[in-house]
Amino acid sequence: MTEHTPGPWLARKMISGNWTIDDDTSAQPIARTSDEANARMIAAAPRMFERLSRNASALALAAEVMRAKGLDGAAASLELDASRTRETIRAATGDDGE
C-alpha cells in the first residue's frame, strides 16, 4: 500500500485554463486536468477518504448494536454497507488484503 499525500488539496485554475490540484500546505502539485469537475473531485479525495474511513467504523458499530437488539435485517444491511465502504477504501489505497 502506498501512502497518499495528506490533504487538504486545492483545485486552482491556471492562466492556461487548465486546472492544477495542489497540496495546500506545500503547494506541491498533485495532478493536472483540463476539466473543472475532475479537478474538484480529485481535490476532495483526502476529505472523502477520511470520511469513508470514519463511516466504515460507524456502520460496523451500528450493525453490532442492531444485532444486539435482535434487528437482524437492519444489522445485515449495515454490515453490507460497511463491507462495501471498506472495499472502496481498499480500492483507493491499493490494499488488496495480502
Residue pairs with C-beta under 8 A, 6 or more apart in sequence:
1 93
1 94
1 95
2 93
2 94
4 45
4 46
4 49
4 93
5 23
5 28
5 30
5 46
6 23
6 46
7 23
7 24
7 45
7 46
7 47
7 50
8 24
8 25
8 46
8 47
9 21
9 22
9 23
9 24
9 30
9 42
9 43
9 44
9 45
9 46
10 21
10 22
10 24
10 43
11 19
11 20
11 21
11 36
11 39
11 40
11 42
11 43
12 19
12 20
12 21
12 22
13 19
13 36
14 20
17 34
18 32
18 33
18 34
19 32
19 33
19 34
19 35
19 36
19 38
19 39
20 29
20 31
20 32
20 39
21 29
21 30
21 31
21 32
21 33
21 39
21 42
21 43
22 28
22 29
22 30
23 29
23 30
30 42
31 39
31 42
33 39
33 42
45 92
49 89
49 92
52 85
52 88
52 89
52 92
53 89
55 85
56 82
56 85
56 86
56 89
59 78
59 79
59 81
59 82
59 85
60 78
60 79
60 82
62 78
63 75
63 76
63 78
63 79
63 82
64 75
66 72
66 74
66 75
66 78
67 75
89 95
90 96
90 97
